[in-house]
Amino acid sequence: MAINWFKYSAPSTFYALAGKLIPFVAIPAAILFALGLYIGFFVAPVDAVQGEAYRIIFIHVPASIISMVLYLVMAGYAALGLIFNTRLSSMMASAIAPTGALFAFISLWTGALWGKPMWGAWWVWDARLTSELILLFLYFGFIALHASIDDARRADKAAALLAIVGSVNVPIIYFSVKWWNTLHQGSTIKFTGSTMHVAMQQGMFITLAACWLYAISITLLRVRSIILERERNTQWVSELSEVQA
């Protein structure tokens, strides 16, 4: 039997679907976090050059990757909401923004912890670090701009424009180590292969998967709250409140 996926573009039907999906992504996220960090901090060998300090990469690298991916996903949803005037797309963009900002902050914070023993400084105006900081400000700008406009639809459109324009910063972050002479090391894992120990790769990829599942679960949880807030005057929310009461 074919499933009509378009019906889930309505907030009322997506609300129920999101509630069912959350346990299926939140629980694996917790398991993978524990497994990935255990491998990274207790199984993976000591790096020959950086010593024990390198282990911060098992948090820093996944957080950095997810912060960039989430911004593109957020901008994509915002663009769909702007172009097709779909309410749920704009709600999804708003739900993603705080989680993206969290990962961008973790990326910068863990980068500082890594940079101190490696470079001798907590912060340098390196091209990748600076562009990642701009990414954090773009997330904050999206959230602040949306909150500053009382009308939800106008707020969606204004924030969407900022998200779309700001998306050009993501490729700048990724290619910064190739375009400029920076202190930040290049990509260790490439499509052509990696020189990393197998245990290091396993810890990295498992933690990355955990971060992605966490982002999905917390976004679904947040979008449910946004749907209830935006749709509070509709009949289905009133009926839902009566059932829960």
HUMO-V299092 format. One record per pair of residues at least 4 apart in sequence whose ideal C-beta (glycine too) atoms are under 6 Angstrom apart, sorted by the first residue. I is the first residue (numbers start at 0). GAP is how many residues later the second one is. Records with the same first field share a line. If there is no record, write none. Layout:
# HUMO-V299092
I=GAP, GAP
This chain:
# HUMO-V299092
6=6
7=5, 6, 9
8=79
10=77, 216, 220
11=224
13=4, 74
14=209, 212
17=202, 206
20=199
21=4, 195, 198, 199
22=4
24=188, 191, 192
25=191
27=4, 185
28=181, 184, 185, 188
31=4, 174, 177, 178
32=177
34=171
35=167, 170, 171, 174
36=4
37=4
38=4, 160, 163, 164
39=4, 15, 18, 163
40=14
42=156
43=155, 156, 159
44=152
45=6
46=7
49=4
52=64
55=4, 54, 57, 58
56=4
57=145, 149
58=51
59=50, 51, 54
61=145, 146, 149
62=40, 43, 44
63=43
65=4, 37, 145, 149
66=33, 36, 37, 40
67=102, 105
69=4, 26, 30
70=29, 99
71=98
73=19, 22, 23, 26, 89
74=88, 89, 92
76=12, 15, 16
77=15, 82, 85
78=4, 85
79=4, 6, 9
80=5, 8, 9, 75, 79
81=75, 78
89=66
90=132, 135
91=131
93=132
94=124, 127, 128, 131
95=4, 123
96=42, 45, 46
98=116, 119, 120
99=39
100=38
103=31, 32, 35
105=4
106=25
107=24
110=4
111=10, 11
114=4
115=6
118=64
123=59
124=5
125=56, 57, 58
126=49, 53, 55
127=48, 49, 54, 56
130=38, 41, 42, 45
131=41
133=35
134=34
137=28
139=4
140=4, 21
141=17, 20, 21
144=13, 14, 17
145=9, 13
148=5, 6
154=4
161=4
170=4
171=4
174=4
175=4
176=5, 7, 9
187=8
188=5
195=4, 5
226=4
230=6
231=5
